[in-house]
Every structure is written in structure tokens, then in C-alpha cells.
Amino acid sequence: MNSLVNISEGTSLAIHGLGLLANIAPGRINVKSAAITLKASEAHLAKVFGKLQKSGMVSSTRGPSGGFALEKEPRNISFMDVYEIFEAPINPESCPMGRSYCPFNSCLFEGRIHKVSMEIYRIMKDTTISDLKGKK
């Protein structure tokens, strides 16, 4: 089923993986156990955690007791921060239809789509990984 608002699997896995880490902080989780919990591919999740590590959100330790751990406080990681790592930087002021030129004198949607887009942006900026703590 299609949805009006879509988030890629990688972004979704990143948010959920960070949620797992927030619930066990300052503990670590390895990719295998995270993949089981999230019902995800280990290979894909390893790539996701690799990107999170490169961004400085998580750190990793090798070995039997190793795994990934949060490097930032969950309250300092917004959903938008994660989204922009996996998708692209967002300019909330740009045309929600992705147009750089409009042939009309005013928006055909009378700003409605822009208003909805701004609301989604605000929610993504205001929602943090700490909001996921305790949820299972």
C-alpha cells in the first residue's frame, strides 16, 4: 500500500536502530541482534550503522562484547537529523513539488502543500530519538 509520506527503508532502520540504542544506553548492540529485533537484513543494517558512525551519531567497538553505542544524547538527535543523513538536506522553504520555476502567478495549491510540508518538517525537527525511549 502506498503512503503519502514515505521514508526510505534505510532511514527507517536508522531511526529504529537509534531507538534500540536509546533504550539500552549506554550499552551496545551488535548488528546481528539489532537485525533480529528489527526483522531486517544484517547486511543492510550494517551499512546503516556504518553511515551513522561516519556521521558521529554512534561509535563501534570490535570483538565479542563489541557493537554500536550512541555517541550523542538521544535528545540531541532529531528525526530530521537522521533523515538528512540518509536522504538529502531539506530546504523547507523550497517548492514542495520540487519545481525551480512556476509558470503561474501564484501557487496552484494556494500554499496548502507548502503548509503541510512545513508541518511535517517541524514534526521531524521536534521529534528526537529520546522520544522513542521505553517504547517497544
C-alpha positions, 0 to 999 in steps of 0.5 A: 500500500502506498503512503503519502509520506514515505521514508526510505527503508534505510532511514527507517532502520536508522531511526529504529536502530537509534531507538534500540540504542536509546533504550539500552544506553549506554550499552551496545548492540551488535548488528546481528541482534539489532537485525533480529529485533528489527526483522531486517537484513544484517547486511543492510543494517550494517551499512546503516550503522556504518553511515551513522558512525561516519556521521558521529551519531554512534561509535563501534567497538570490535570483538565479542562484547563489541557493537554500536553505542550512541555517541550523542544524547538521544535528545540531541538527535532529531528525526530530521537529523537522521533523515538528512543523513540518509536522504538529502538536506531539506530546504523547507522553504523550497517548492514542495513539488520540487519545481525551480520555476512556476509558470503561474502567478501564484501557487496552484495549491494556494500554499496548502502543500507548502503548509503541510510540508512545513508541518511535517518538517517541524514534526521531524525537527521536534521529534528526537530519538529520546522520544522513542525511549521505553517504547517497544 
